[in-house]
Amino acid sequence: MRLGIFSDVHANLEALVAVVNAYRDEAVDEYYSLGDTVGYGASPNECAQTVRALVRATVLGNHDAAVSGRMDYSYYYDAARSALDFHCRSLDPGHMDWLRGLPYTIKLDEHGLLLCHGSPLQPEEFDYVFTEDQARGLLPMYDKLPRATFIGHSHLCRLFALSRDRAYEIPVGRHVLDPGRKYVISVGSVGQPRDFDNRASYTVFDTRTSVIEFRRVPYDIERCAGKIFRSPLAPNFANRLFLGL
């Protein structure tokens, strides 16, 4: 089975549509989102509708939790907090109810996979895993980890291999998972990449061959940015899209 796994749409409809169109050439059987459908961007309702229609399931992201009243975001910086307030006011009731019901994790036991937004150590804390040191922090729970854990949150594409006493990073691209290792796979961001590559990011995982593939696709950044400029959102949320950060 081929799984389309993506994360961090962040209300960027143009990027999401580009990813959905790109997936049509990938012979994907099921789709999963790793959270943060909302936050930052100008199209929260359209993105929620598209994600809900596409995926088999999605986990809760920190921005999803904030918008739906499931976490305190008073400590966020002003622009991010204002964006969340704007989405709280803008989101349709049905989409709000959907966010309120999302789980922190999803186990796909038949494939040996775990899906979560941030670190699987304490999923409700939304901690990051995008460095080898952070990946090594998962070693105490090595026996509890499935063969692969898919995460988002950092907006970075990362692939970490774990053994009982070691965690190391592998260059992203196309990789066959070693049955003697466990993996943490950070799938990047659809709507706000932060690796200085402004193309939308998504992944495909083949459960039969154990092949993970990282993909990028360009999208209409100018159209997306224009929506943000015309909204109450901070202009920097549009400017950063051009730079991929």
N, C-alpha and C positions, 0 to 999 in steps of 0.2 A: 504494500500500500504506500502511496506517495502522499505525504502530508505537506500542506502549505502552512508555514508557521511564521507569523510576523508580529510586530509590536509597535507601540508608541506612534499611533496615527496622529494624535494631537490635533484633531479637528482640521486636518489638511486634506480636503476632499480631492484636490487635483492630484496629489501624490497617491492617495488611496486608489483612485480610479486607474492611474497608471499601473499600479501594482496588480490590481485585479485583472486588468487587460493582459499584463505580462504573464500572469499565472495561467491564462488560457492556453498557452503553448507548452505548459509543463506537465500536462496529464495528471493533475492533482486530484486525489480522491476525497480528501477531507481538509478543511481549513480550521486553523486555531489562531486566536489572538492572545497575546500575552499582556494585554491591558493598556491603559492610558489612551483610550479612544478620544477623550476630551482633553482640554487644557491647551493654552497657547494660541490656537488657530481660530479662524472665523466661521467654521462650518461644523459646529458640534452636532446638530440634529441630523444633517445629511450624512455625516460619518457614522453616527450611531446607527442610523437606518441601514446603511450599506454593510457595516460589520455584522449587524444582527441578521441580515438576510444571507450573509455569506458563510459564516463560521458554524461549525458544529458546537463550539464552546469557546468561552473566553474567561480569563482570570481577571481579578480586580487589580488595577494599577493605582498608584498613589494619587494621581490627579482624578481618577474616577472616584476614589474614596473621598477625596476632599469635596468634589462637586456634589456628591450624593449624601453628604453629611455624616460620613463614616469615620472621619478623622479631623483633627484640629489642624488647620493650616495657617494659623495666625502668625507663625514664625517664618513663613515664606517671605521672600523679598516682595516689595510693593507691587511691581508689575505682574508677577506671577499670581499674587493674591488677587489683584484686580481682575485678571483674566478668569480666575476661578469664580469670582463673584459674578462676572458677566455671564459665564456659562450656567451658573446656578439660576440666574434670572431667565436665561434663554432656552434652556433645555425643555423639550416637551415632557409632560408628566409620564408618558409611557416609557420614554428613554430613561428618565430619572428612576423609575421603579426597576427597570432592568439593571442599572448600575447598582442599586441598593441590594440586589439579589446575587451579585457575582461572588464566586468563591475566591479565596486567596490562592488556592492551588487546584490543579487538576491532575489526577493520576491516570495515565493510559497504561494500565497494567499489562494489557495484551501485547504492548510494544515495548515495555520496559522504560517508559518515559514519565517524567514529571514536568509539568508546566507551571511556572510562577512568574511574577513580575520582576522581583528582585531576588536576593539571596534566599535559598531554601532553608537556611538555618532558622530564621524566624520570619516567615513570609509577611506577617502583619507589620513588621518594622520597615520593610522596603529598603533594606540595605543593598549596597552596590557590590557587584562582582565584575570588575573589569581589569584587575591587575593580578599578577601571579600571587602576590601576598594575600590578596582577598580570596583567591581560589584555594590557597593553602589553609585558610581559615575554615574550610569545609572538611578537612581531613578527619577531624574527630567524629564526624558523622558518616564516614566513608561507607560503613556497612549498611547504613540506612538509605544511601543514595541508589537510585535506579541506574541503568546503564548510561542514560543521558538525561540531563536536566536542561530544559530550554528556558531562558530568561530574557527580559528586556531591560528597561529602566535606564541604563547608562547611555543609550542611543549609539552605542559602539558595537562593531562587529568583532567578536572575540571567540576563540575556541580554546578551551583548557582541557588537558588530559590529566586524570588523577589516578595515582596508585595509592597504596596504603600509606606511603611515607613521602610522597612527592606530588607536586602539582606544577605543570609547565604549560606554556602557551604554544599553540601551533598556528602557523599562518593560515588565514582564512582563504577560502576558495572552494575547492572540492576535496573532500577528505572521507576516507573509509574508516569508520570507527573500529578500533581494535577491541575484540571481545575480552581481552585481558585488562582493559582500562575502563574507567568511568569518565564521563565527559560533562562539562558545563559549557553550554552553547549560548552565547549572547548574540541575538539575531539582528541587532542594530535597530534603526528607526525608519518607519515609513515616512512620517511627516516632519521630522526635525533631526536629520543626521548630524552628528557632531564630530566627524572624523575628517573634516575639510573636503569631503566628497559630497556635493549637494544632491546627488541622485538618491531616490528612495531605495531603501534596503528591505530585502525579504529573503526567506530561506525555503528550501525544499528538502525534506528528509524522506528517504526511501527506506521503509522498515524492513524490506526483504533483503536489500543489499547493504544496509547500514551506511549508506552514502549520504553525507550532509553537503549541501551546495548553497553557498552564499551568492545572492544575485543583487544587481543594482539596475535601476531603470530611471531615465530622466523624466521629468514632468514639467508642467507649465508653471514655473515658479513665479513669473511675473503676474499671472492671473491670481494665484494664491496670495501673493504679497499685496496686490491691489485690494483684495477683500479686507485684509488686515488694516491697511492704511485708511480705509474708509470706515472702519469700525472703532469702537472705544478702546481697542487693544493697543498695547504699547507698540510703536513703530519698529522697535528693535526685534520684535518677534517676526517681522517680515524681513528685515535687513539680514538677519542671521541665516535665513534660508538660502540666500544667494551664496553665502560663504561656506555653508555646510558646517556650522558650529553652533 
